[in-house]
Structures are given as C-alpha cells and as structure tokens.
Amino acid sequence: MEEEYAELFSDEVRSALQDALKDMKNNVDVYVFIDSADENCQYCAVTKKFMEFIASAAPKDSNGDSLLKIHVIDRSNEEDKKLFKEFKVERIPTVAFYKGYIRWTGAPLGEEIRALVETIVRLSQGESGLSTETIEAIRNKLNGEVKIETVVTPSCPYCPYAALMAHMVAFEACKAGKCNVLSDVIEAYENQDIAEKYQVMSVPTIAINGSVEFIGVPYEENFINSILEKQKGEESKE
C-alpha cells in the first residue's frame, strides 16, 4: 500500500496542494476515522497519512500551526468510540467535517482529492459558492431531514463536481443553523454493498433519502429542487 501510493507524497503534489490551499482563511477541523487494529482496513493508514500530508501543505496560523486541524479517531481506542457514535460513523476510513454532516466514506484519493481540497478551502472561507437562489432555498424551504449519498470512484473526473455541490448544500444548511443535511460521498470500490444497493453502473450516482435521483452531475437548480421534494418530515413550500 505504501509503495502503491508513494506518488501521493511527492514534492510535486505538496507544491500543488500548497497552491490550492493558499486561500484558506480560518481553521478547519477534519476528523479521520480509522481502526489501527483492523487488518482488513487497507486504506486506513494511507488516508491518515495523506490527510496529515495535506495539513502540512496548508497555510499556517499566527502560532505556526496548520490551518487544517487533523483529529485522528481510532476505533481501537476505547475513548474514541464515543466520537464514532457522535458522528454516526460506521465505516472506515471516513473523513468528516462539521460533526460528520460532510464526509467521505472511503479514502478520498484520486480525482476526489480535488473535491476534498476545494471543500477545505470553502469551509475555511465560509463561502459555499452556491447560487443566491440555492442558498435562499436552503434557508427558507429546506427544513426536513436529508441524506445525500454521492457514489464515486477515484478515477471519475466528474465526481468531484457532484461531491462538492452536495457538501456545500450540507454546509449552507449548517450555516443556517439547521445541520439537517448529511452529505456522504461514498467510494464505490470500498463500499460495494452500497454501490450494489443503488445498482450503480455509472458514476457519480446520487441518491437522496435512499432514492437514486441523478446519474451524472446535475444542474444546481435541479439538484436543490430534488432535495426539497425528497426532504423528510417537512413539505416543501412554494
């Protein structure tokens, strides 16, 4: 595994990460859920190592510490198990932000690195990049519970766009004081049962509250409209 992903930790990648992260403004906390005692978690070690590598490339605060704060949560540590429950994390590795409302289930490697880095930057800046119309719809019409599952693969060049859009909807919901949207980007190869559940033949495949709504990257307007229609416990209001 170390040899397979050696290219991830090159000076070239570090330089690219430094350039991509240079616009960070505020601290971002990221929680990396692993199980160091689970020999079957073949991506736990590389996920932890790569997240720490990203943190080393992020800008520093006035104390010389990285603006990206890494918290490694190890299921083999009894004290850490409560955070698995608090964040509702069941699978490893999981990379989570905002109490787990924004997460990757599976290693965010390959093309997903782009979505991961952009998510970090937008969280740091406090700006989702979504349209004014979408933000207003989230604040005024999205009051029910929503779980967005975006199934991706590391080689898919379009998946980061879908992942980022879903994550930013969850971010705006939290900014509105609701945190009622959970955006889960799921790596298909590591979570084949979920891919099979949704009969994934092409990625990205996006399910909203357990129902496949999009195959491919949706238009933002269609995406938010579908979320409003599928929200639980609250009728969408015109």
Helices and strands as residue ranges (DSSP letters): G 6-9, H 11-21, E 28-34, H 44-57, E 68-74, G 78-80, H 81-86, E 94-97, G 98-100, E 102-105, H 112-125, H 132-141, E 146-152, H 159-175, E 181-187, H 192-197, E 205-208, E 211-215, H 220-230
